[in-house]
Amino acid sequence: MTPAAVLARETAKARRIVHEEAMYVQLRAAGLTNGMQREWKFEDTRRWRFDFAWPDNNPLVAVECEGGLWTGGRHNTPTGMLGDMEKYNAASLKAWYVLRVSAEHIKSGQALAWIKQMVKPEVRGT
């Protein structure tokens, strides 16, 4: 891997972490972290994880913070897209609702609004 490719990968990772942390701060401020798990492994035979998950909610809710939309990140490559399709379809077959959100959705508050519609009050602790 070239130095430029390594730098691009690490930069994208840093941005993703910033957006995930911003999402977590919003979830905590909204009282939505009770029952929430970070990096939740939903499939025993694969290394797949959700960024945020409420495994005790009915319905099952997960949030994936998608990065690299404008910079050609992994999710935008054919291999990355096929891998995401496999992961999200496997989640659907296990009755998970997966909310896929971008940095723009997080910044605008739209991601939080969607999550509030899905996560039940008894799980949120409100």
N, CA, C and O atoms as a DFTB+ gen file, in Angstrom:
504 C
 N C O
     1  1       0.855      -1.173       0.000
     2  2       0.000       0.000       0.000
     3  2       0.902       1.238       0.000
     4  3       1.879       1.312       0.746
     5  1       0.560       2.190      -0.837
     6  2       1.373       3.399      -0.944
     7  2       1.177       4.284       0.283
     8  3       0.162       4.168       0.970
     9  1       2.130       5.163       0.565
    10  2       1.953       6.095       1.687
    11  2       0.688       6.950       1.540
    12  3       0.013       7.235       2.529
    13  1       0.374       7.350       0.327
    14  2      -0.831       8.152       0.098
    15  2      -2.087       7.352       0.428
    16  3      -3.031       7.890       1.006
    17  1      -2.103       6.088       0.069
    18  2      -3.262       5.236       0.362
    19  2      -3.408       5.016       1.855
    20  3      -4.521       5.021       2.382
    21  1      -2.287       4.822       2.541
    22  2      -2.324       4.653       4.002
    23  2      -2.858       5.915       4.652
    24  3      -3.704       5.843       5.543
    25  1      -2.374       7.071       4.215
    26  2      -2.841       8.341       4.765
    27  2      -4.335       8.526       4.526
    28  3      -5.058       8.945       5.430
    29  1      -4.802       8.219       3.326
    30  2      -6.228       8.352       3.011
    31  2      -7.063       7.437       3.895
    32  3      -8.114       7.841       4.393
    33  1      -6.602       6.206       4.091
    34  2      -7.338       5.258       4.932
    35  2      -7.397       5.736       6.376
    36  3      -8.454       5.680       7.004
    37  1      -6.283       6.202       6.902
    38  2      -6.235       6.660       8.292
    39  2      -7.042       7.942       8.487
    40  3      -7.662       8.124       9.534
    41  1      -7.042       8.820       7.506
    42  2      -7.839      10.046       7.573
    43  2      -9.324       9.712       7.597
    44  3     -10.082      10.282       8.382
    45  1      -9.736       8.793       6.739
    46  2     -11.144       8.376       6.710
    47  2     -11.542       7.746       8.039
    48  3     -12.639       7.997       8.538
    49  1     -10.668       6.936       8.613
    50  2     -10.946       6.297       9.905
    51  2     -11.116       7.351      10.993
    52  3     -12.017       7.246      11.825
    53  1     -10.258       8.362      10.992
    54  2     -10.356       9.426      11.998
    55  2     -11.667      10.183      11.862
    56  3     -12.300      10.511      12.866
    57  1     -12.076      10.460      10.643
    58  2     -13.358      11.158      10.430
    59  2     -14.529      10.302      10.921
    60  3     -15.455      10.809      11.554
    61  1     -14.479       9.003      10.623
    62  2     -15.551       8.105      11.051
    63  2     -15.664       8.104      12.570
    64  3     -16.764       8.154      13.119
    65  1     -14.523       8.046      13.240
    66  2     -14.536       8.038      14.703
    67  2     -15.146       9.329      15.242
    68  3     -15.914       9.294      16.204
    69  1     -14.816      10.459      14.636
    70  2     -15.374      11.741      15.070
    71  2     -16.901      11.724      14.922
    72  3     -17.616      12.175      15.818
    73  1     -17.396      11.211      13.805
    74  2     -18.846      11.187      13.580
    75  2     -19.533      10.214      14.535
    76  3     -20.617      10.505      15.041
    77  1     -18.918       9.072      14.780
    78  2     -19.501       8.120      15.734
    79  2     -19.552       8.725      17.133
    80  3     -20.533       8.537      17.852
    81  1     -18.519       9.442      17.520
    82  2     -18.509      10.070      18.844
    83  2     -19.569      11.166      18.931
    84  3     -20.216      11.322      19.967
    85  1     -19.750      11.920      17.855
    86  2     -20.802      12.935      17.824
    87  2     -22.176      12.283      17.971
    88  3     -23.047      12.809      18.665
    89  1     -22.366      11.144      17.318
    90  2     -23.628      10.414      17.441
    91  2     -23.823       9.952      18.873
    92  3     -24.922      10.070      19.415
    93  1     -22.778       9.430      19.493
    94  2     -22.870       8.966      20.875
    95  2     -23.227      10.109      21.821
    96  3     -24.053       9.933      22.717
    97  1     -22.621      11.267      21.636
    98  2     -22.927      12.424      22.490
    99  2     -24.406      12.789      22.357
   100  3     -25.063      13.072      23.358
   101  1     -24.928      12.785      21.144
   102  2     -26.349      13.089      20.934
   103  2     -27.241      12.044      21.599
   104  3     -28.238      12.389      22.232
   105  1     -26.884      10.772      21.456
   106  2     -27.672       9.698      22.065
   107  2     -27.688       9.827      23.588
   108  3     -28.731       9.663      24.222
   109  1     -26.530      10.120      24.166
   110  2     -26.437      10.272      25.617
   111  2     -27.266      11.470      26.085
   112  3     -27.993      11.372      27.073
   113  1     -27.160      12.593      25.385
   114  2     -27.924      13.793      25.754
   115  2     -29.427      13.560      25.647
   116  3     -30.203      14.149      26.400
   117  1     -29.839      12.707      24.720
   118  2     -31.267      12.407      24.527
   119  2     -31.748      11.289      25.439
   120  3     -32.926      10.936      25.397
   121  1     -30.875      10.723      26.259
   122  2     -31.268       9.637      27.158
   123  2     -31.504       8.316      26.451
   124  3     -32.325       7.511      26.891
   125  1     -30.791       8.088      25.361
   126  2     -31.008       6.881      24.561
   127  2     -29.919       5.824      24.744
   128  3     -29.864       4.865      23.973
   129  1     -29.063       5.976      25.733
   130  2     -27.965       5.018      25.883
   131  2     -28.297       3.860      26.819
   132  3     -27.535       2.896      26.889
   133  1     -29.408       3.930      27.534
   134  2     -29.806       2.814      28.401
   135  2     -30.194       1.629      27.522
   136  3     -31.118       1.728      26.715
   137  1     -29.497       0.521      27.676
   138  2     -29.764      -0.657      26.849
   139  2     -29.018      -0.654      25.531
   140  3     -29.083      -1.624      24.775
   141  1     -28.310       0.429      25.249
   142  2     -27.555       0.529      24.002
   143  2     -26.188      -0.136      24.150
   144  3     -25.558      -0.064      25.205
   145  1     -25.749      -0.778      23.087
   146  2     -24.425      -1.391      23.043
   147  2     -23.651      -0.779      21.888
   148  3     -24.216      -0.521      20.825
   149  1     -22.368      -0.549      22.089
   150  2     -21.500      -0.079      21.005
   151  2     -20.716      -1.268      20.472
   152  3     -20.338      -2.173      21.216
   153  1     -20.481      -1.244      19.161
   154  2     -19.728      -2.318      18.502
   155  2     -20.347      -3.685      18.824
   156  3     -19.648      -4.625      19.203
   157  1     -21.658      -3.769      18.664
   158  2     -22.415      -4.974      18.987
   159  2     -22.232      -6.029      17.905
   160  3     -22.526      -5.787      16.734
   161  1     -21.749      -7.187      18.297
   162  2     -21.559      -8.307      17.365
   163  2     -22.871      -9.082      17.288
   164  3     -23.274      -9.730      18.254
   165  1     -23.525      -9.012      16.150
   166  2     -24.852      -9.620      16.015
   167  2     -24.824     -10.999      15.365
   168  3     -25.848     -11.680      15.311
   169  1     -23.678     -11.408      14.879
   170  2     -23.561     -12.678      14.164
   171  2     -22.361     -13.425      14.722
   172  3     -21.241     -12.915      14.696
   173  1     -22.595     -14.641      15.232
   174  2     -21.521     -15.408      15.871
   175  2     -20.454     -15.905      14.897
   176  3     -19.292     -16.054      15.276
   177  1     -20.834     -16.160      13.659
   178  2     -19.891     -16.765      12.726
   179  2     -19.098     -15.743      11.915
   180  3     -18.207     -16.116      11.153
   181  1     -19.412     -14.464      12.072
   182  2     -18.720     -13.406      11.315
   183  2     -18.188     -12.349      12.285
   184  3     -18.540     -12.344      13.465
   185  1     -17.354     -11.472      11.786
   186  2     -16.816     -10.393      12.619
   187  2     -17.653      -9.122      12.526
   188  3     -17.216      -8.057      12.962
   189  1     -18.837      -9.227      11.968
   190  2     -19.690      -8.053      11.789
   191  2     -20.096      -7.454      13.117
   192  3     -20.401      -8.165      14.075
   193  1     -20.095      -6.128      13.157
   194  2     -20.534      -5.390      14.344
   195  2     -21.353      -4.188      13.892
   196  3     -21.129      -3.625      12.820
   197  1     -22.309      -3.812      14.736
   198  2     -23.046      -2.569      14.521
   199  2     -22.367      -1.473      15.325
   200  3     -21.860      -1.740      16.415
   201  1     -22.344      -0.243      14.815
   202  2     -21.764       0.865      15.569
   203  2     -22.532       1.074      16.874
   204  3     -21.929       1.253      17.932
   205  1     -23.853       1.051      16.796
   206  2     -24.729       1.187      17.968
   207  2     -25.868       0.186      17.813
   208  3     -26.372      -0.017      16.708
   209  1     -26.271      -0.432      18.903
   210  2     -27.367      -1.408      18.831
   211  2     -28.146      -1.408      20.140
   212  3     -27.601      -1.156      21.215
   213  1     -29.433      -1.696      20.015
   214  2     -30.325      -1.884      21.154
   215  2     -30.866      -3.310      21.063
   216  3     -31.967      -3.522      20.554
   217  1     -30.102      -4.289      21.554
   218  2     -30.484      -5.696      21.395
   219  2     -31.683      -6.124      22.227
   220  3     -32.223      -7.207      22.002
   221  1     -32.116      -5.303      23.187
   222  2     -33.287      -5.635      23.994
   223  2     -34.522      -4.877      23.553
   224  3     -35.592      -5.041      24.138
   225  1     -34.389      -4.052      22.533
   226  2     -35.515      -3.276      22.021
   227  2     -36.402      -4.180      21.169
   228  3     -35.932      -5.164      20.599
   229  1     -37.668      -3.844      21.088
   230  2     -38.591      -4.537      20.196
   231  2     -39.258      -3.479      19.329
   232  3     -40.149      -2.774      19.802
   233  1     -38.849      -3.352      18.076
   234  2     -37.992      -4.228      17.290
   235  2     -36.503      -3.987      17.593
   236  3     -36.126      -2.995      18.217
   237  1     -35.677      -4.932      17.129
   238  2     -34.231      -4.794      17.256
   239  2     -33.781      -3.620      16.385
   240  3     -34.150      -3.528      15.214
   241  1     -32.981      -2.723      16.968
   242  2     -32.545      -1.526      16.243
   243  2     -31.028      -1.428      16.282
   244  3     -30.405      -1.617      17.327
   245  1     -30.445      -1.128      15.127
   246  2     -29.013      -0.893      15.020
   247  2     -28.783       0.368      14.201
   248  3     -29.601       0.733      13.356
   249  1     -27.662       1.025      14.462
   250  2     -27.278       2.221      13.710
   251  2     -25.868       1.992      13.164
   252  3     -24.958       1.584      13.885
   253  1     -25.724       2.263      11.892
   254  2     -24.425       2.206      11.233
   255  2     -24.085       3.606      10.739
   256  3     -24.825       4.177       9.938
   257  1     -22.983       4.155      11.205
   258  2     -22.499       5.459      10.761
   259  2     -21.641       5.234       9.523
   260  3     -20.528       4.714       9.610
   261  1     -22.163       5.627       8.391
   262  2     -21.483       5.383       7.115
   263  2     -20.559       6.545       6.786
   264  3     -20.980       7.702       6.785
   265  1     -19.321       6.237       6.510
   266  2     -18.349       7.271       6.184
   267  2     -17.846       7.136       4.761
   268  3     -18.170       6.181       4.055
   269  1     -17.056       8.099       4.357
   270  2     -16.417       8.063       3.047
   271  2     -17.352       8.247       1.873
   272  3     -17.023       7.857       0.753
   273  1     -18.524       8.842       2.112
   274  2     -19.481       8.995       1.016
   275  2     -18.951       9.905      -0.089
   276  3     -19.206       9.664      -1.269
   277  1     -18.221      10.939       0.287
   278  2     -17.750      11.926      -0.687
   279  2     -16.275      11.747      -1.016
   280  3     -15.741      12.439      -1.883
   281  1     -15.616      10.820      -0.325
   282  2     -14.176      10.666      -0.528
   283  2     -13.803       9.306      -1.102
   284  3     -12.626       8.946      -1.134
   285  1     -14.789       8.555      -1.550
   286  2     -14.499       7.250      -2.134
   287  2     -14.076       6.228      -1.099
   288  3     -13.180       5.421      -1.347
   289  1     -14.710       6.258       0.050
   290  2     -14.380       5.327       1.117
   291  2     -14.725       3.887       0.760
   292  3     -15.270       3.609      -0.309
   293  1     -14.397       2.979       1.675
   294  2     -14.595       1.551       1.444
   295  2     -16.030       1.208       1.069
   296  3     -16.259       0.309       0.261
   297  1     -16.988       1.908       1.641
   298  2     -18.394       1.595       1.371
   299  2     -18.783       1.896      -0.074
   300  3     -19.821       1.429      -0.543
   301  1     -17.970       2.665      -0.778
   302  2     -18.293       3.044      -2.148
   303  2     -17.583       2.208      -3.196
   304  3     -17.759       2.445      -4.391
   305  1     -16.788       1.239      -2.777
   306  2     -16.133       0.358      -3.737
   307  2     -17.045      -0.844      -3.996
   308  3     -17.869      -1.186      -3.147
   309  1     -16.906      -1.480      -5.147
   310  2     -17.741      -2.663      -5.393
   311  2     -17.595      -3.726      -4.307
   312  3     -18.595      -4.294      -3.866
   313  1     -16.381      -4.001      -3.875
   314  2     -16.167      -5.010      -2.831
   315  2     -16.803      -4.575      -1.514
   316  3     -17.444      -5.372      -0.828
   317  1     -16.620      -3.305      -1.173
   318  2     -17.209      -2.790       0.060
   319  2     -18.733      -2.813       0.027
   320  3     -19.380      -3.166       1.013
   321  1     -19.294      -2.436      -1.108
   322  2     -20.755      -2.438      -1.237
   323  2     -21.313      -3.856      -1.139
   324  3     -22.329      -4.084      -0.483
   325  1     -20.648      -4.809      -1.793
   326  2     -21.103      -6.200      -1.712
   327  2     -21.025      -6.719      -0.276
   328  3     -21.928      -7.417       0.184
   329  1     -19.941      -6.375       0.432
   330  2     -19.809      -6.775       1.828
   331  2     -20.890      -6.165       2.702
   332  3     -21.442      -6.833       3.577
   333  1     -21.193      -4.887       2.463
   334  2     -22.264      -4.231       3.223
   335  2     -23.617      -4.875       2.944
   336  3     -24.418      -5.070       3.858
   337  1     -23.867      -5.202       1.684
   338  2     -25.129      -5.860       1.335
   339  2     -25.269      -7.183       2.081
   340  3     -26.331      -7.490       2.622
   341  1     -24.196      -7.959       2.107
   342  2     -24.224      -9.240       2.805
   343  2     -24.503      -9.032       4.299
   344  3     -25.333      -9.729       4.883
   345  1     -23.810      -8.081       4.904
   346  2     -23.993      -7.801       6.333
   347  2     -25.416      -7.339       6.630
   348  3     -26.061      -7.867       7.536
   349  1     -25.910      -6.362       5.877
   350  2     -27.237      -5.810       6.171
   351  2     -28.354      -6.806       5.853
   352  3     -29.383      -6.820       6.528
   353  1     -28.159      -7.629       4.839
   354  2     -29.154      -8.668       4.562
   355  2     -29.161      -9.725       5.656
   356  3     -30.226     -10.198       6.053
   357  1     -27.985     -10.101       6.147
   358  2     -27.915     -11.054       7.264
   359  2     -28.608     -10.471       8.492
   360  3     -29.304     -11.187       9.212
   361  1     -28.420      -9.184       8.730
   362  2     -29.081      -8.522       9.863
   363  2     -30.596      -8.533       9.677
   364  3     -31.334      -8.800      10.625
   365  1     -31.054      -8.250       8.482
   366  2     -32.494      -8.261       8.208
   367  2     -33.099      -9.638       8.441
   368  3     -34.207      -9.754       8.964
   369  1     -32.369     -10.683       8.052
   370  2     -32.863     -12.037       8.264
   371  2     -32.950     -12.400       9.743
   372  3     -33.655     -13.337      10.116
   373  1     -32.232     -11.658      10.581
   374  2     -32.295     -11.846      12.033
   375  2     -33.218     -10.818      12.685
   376  3     -33.199     -10.650      13.904
   377  1     -34.028     -10.129      11.870
   378  2     -35.061      -9.182      12.311
   379  2     -34.507      -7.869      12.856
   380  3     -35.175      -7.211      13.653
   381  1     -33.298      -7.469      12.443
   382  2     -32.743      -6.177      12.838
   383  2     -33.202      -5.097      11.874
   384  3     -33.226      -5.306      10.661
   385  1     -33.565      -3.942      12.415
   386  2     -33.765      -2.733      11.634
   387  2     -32.455      -1.969      11.709
   388  3     -32.032      -1.564      12.792
   389  1     -31.815      -1.771      10.574
   390  2     -30.526      -1.088      10.543
   391  2     -30.724       0.301       9.944
   392  3     -31.073       0.444       8.773
   393  1     -30.494       1.318      10.769
   394  2     -30.551       2.700      10.313
   395  2     -29.147       3.091       9.874
   396  3     -28.211       3.095      10.674
   397  1     -29.015       3.416       8.604
   398  2     -27.711       3.814       8.058
   399  2     -27.696       5.331       7.995
   400  3     -28.537       5.947       7.341
   401  1     -26.725       5.928       8.688
   402  2     -26.681       7.385       8.779
   403  2     -25.327       7.909       8.323
   404  3     -24.300       7.245       8.462
   405  1     -25.355       9.116       7.778
   406  2     -24.143       9.784       7.321
   407  2     -23.760      10.883       8.310
   408  3     -24.502      11.182       9.245
   409  1     -22.598      11.472       8.087
   410  2     -22.171      12.608       8.907
   411  2     -23.188      13.743       8.812
   412  3     -23.455      14.426       9.801
   413  1     -23.747      13.939       7.633
   414  2     -24.748      14.993       7.441
   415  2     -26.000      14.720       8.274
   416  3     -26.564      15.645       8.859
   417  1     -26.440      13.461       8.334
   418  2     -27.603      13.107       9.146
   419  2     -27.325      13.347      10.629
   420  3     -28.201      13.798      11.367
   421  1     -26.111      13.044      11.053
   422  2     -25.742      13.242      12.456
   423  2     -25.704      14.732      12.779
   424  3     -26.282      15.165      13.776
   425  1     -25.031      15.514      11.946
   426  2     -24.901      16.956      12.184
   427  2     -26.245      17.664      12.214
   428  3     -26.454      18.566      13.025
   429  1     -27.156      17.264      11.339
   430  2     -28.458      17.939      11.240
   431  2     -29.436      17.520      12.327
   432  3     -30.437      18.201      12.550
   433  1     -29.163      16.404      13.011
   434  2     -30.088      15.884      14.007
   435  2     -31.081      14.882      13.436
   436  3     -31.873      14.306      14.182
   437  1     -31.051      14.665      12.124
   438  2     -31.976      13.720      11.496
   439  2     -31.746      12.304      11.995
   440  3     -32.706      11.567      12.221
   441  1     -30.481      11.906      12.172
   442  2     -30.181      10.555      12.664
   443  2     -30.818      10.347      14.028
   444  3     -31.445       9.315      14.267
   445  1     -30.665      11.305      14.917
   446  2     -31.243      11.206      16.258
   447  2     -32.768      11.115      16.183
   448  3     -33.375      10.341      16.923
   449  1     -33.381      11.883      15.313
   450  2     -34.848      11.839      15.161
   451  2     -35.304      10.452      14.720
   452  3     -36.296       9.937      15.234
   453  1     -34.592       9.847      13.778
   454  2     -34.948       8.491      13.335
   455  2     -34.812       7.486      14.476
   456  3     -35.675       6.629      14.669
   457  1     -33.726       7.600      15.224
   458  2     -33.494       6.667      16.334
   459  2     -34.573       6.812      17.387
   460  3     -35.058       5.812      17.916
   461  1     -34.957       8.037      17.699
   462  2     -36.021       8.275      18.693
   463  2     -37.328       7.600      18.277
   464  3     -38.096       7.159      19.131
   465  1     -37.580       7.520      16.980
   466  2     -38.806       6.857      16.508
   467  2     -38.757       5.343      16.681
   468  3     -39.797       4.690      16.764
   469  1     -37.558       4.790      16.736
   470  2     -37.411       3.329      16.769
   471  2     -37.158       2.744      18.158
   472  3     -37.605       1.636      18.454
   473  1     -36.450       3.475      19.004
   474  2     -36.066       2.935      20.313
   475  2     -37.191       3.190      21.304
   476  3     -37.626       4.326      21.492
   477  1     -37.653       2.121      21.933
   478  2     -38.789       2.177      22.843
   479  2     -38.425       2.864      24.156
   480  3     -37.284       2.761      24.605
   481  1     -39.368       3.560      24.776
   482  2     -39.098       4.270      26.035
   483  2     -38.557       3.376      27.139
   484  3     -37.676       3.811      27.880
   485  1     -39.045       2.136      27.286
   486  2     -38.570       1.278      28.372
   487  2     -37.108       0.892      28.191
   488  3     -36.417       0.595      29.166
   489  1     -36.635       0.894      26.949
   490  2     -35.229       0.605      26.689
   491  2     -34.401       1.857      26.929
   492  3     -33.285       1.785      27.443
   493  1     -34.958       3.013      26.550
   494  2     -34.235       4.276      26.705
   495  2     -34.087       4.670      28.156
   496  3     -33.145       5.374      28.519
   497  1     -35.001       4.226      28.982
   498  2     -34.920       4.619      30.384
   499  2     -35.605       5.944      30.664
   500  3     -35.278       6.604      31.650
   501  1     -36.564       6.357      29.809
   502  2     -37.270       7.615      30.052
   503  2     -38.669       7.370      30.541
   504  3     -39.409       8.320      30.796
